[in-house]
Amino acid sequence: MPNRQITKATLYGDSISGNCLKTKWTAEYLDIEHDWVEISVVEGGTRSDAFMTMNPSGQVPVLRLPDGRILPQSNAIILYLAEISVGHDLIPSDPFEKAKVMSWLFWEQYSHEPYIAVRRFRKKFMNQTDEELDPQLLARGRRALGVMELQLTFSNYFVGDNLTLADIALVAYTRVADEGGFDLSEFPNVQRWIARVETDLGVEHSRKAA
């Protein structure tokens, strides 16, 4: 049964973006009714006057609520959607466990996405060669994957024993890291976790588990 905490929200996003997909996956997982409006970053859709009026930063994703309120930033959006929903464990009830989820959300945007997502975008969508790319993107992206590999040595998920927002945030770009030149076969725990989270979310598997 659809979650009735909000009625027909609208998500604006680009389907090539992991940041955008994480909001869509969260809304679907929570059975929140929503419309998806495709906005192409590559084609300049986020720079149109109409979009800039809605979000002056010119970035997707954006959540528009039925009353007209606007919320940008992917992790803020998934946090809000989970906070207003009931009957799920995406946000732990224990304050310390909840803080651990938040710490991974901050880490994802500061130490993961700036390297893995950026290298993927430049390589796949801007057709830049390895020689044109900053070598630090590969080094720091591999370091982030190493942190994840170590954490997943001890657990199946990043916080607790089930799917949380931490997993949704982190899987979005990790599952397509190979498109940025990252060899995920070096990180078998991460590969198994990707498959596990994709199954939980009901999204198409990006690869076979190791």
Secondary structure, 3 states (H helix, E strand, C coil): CCECCCCCEEEEECCCCHHHHHHHHHHHHCCECEEEEECCCCCCHHHCHHHHHHCCCCCCCEEECCCCCEEECHHHHHHHHHHCCCCCCCCCCCHHHHHHHHHHHHHHHHHHHHHHHHHHHHHHHCCCCCCCCCHHHHHHHHHHHHHHHHHCCCCCCCCCCCCCHHHHHHHHHHCCHHHHCCCHHHCHHHHHHHHHHHHHHCCCCCCCCC
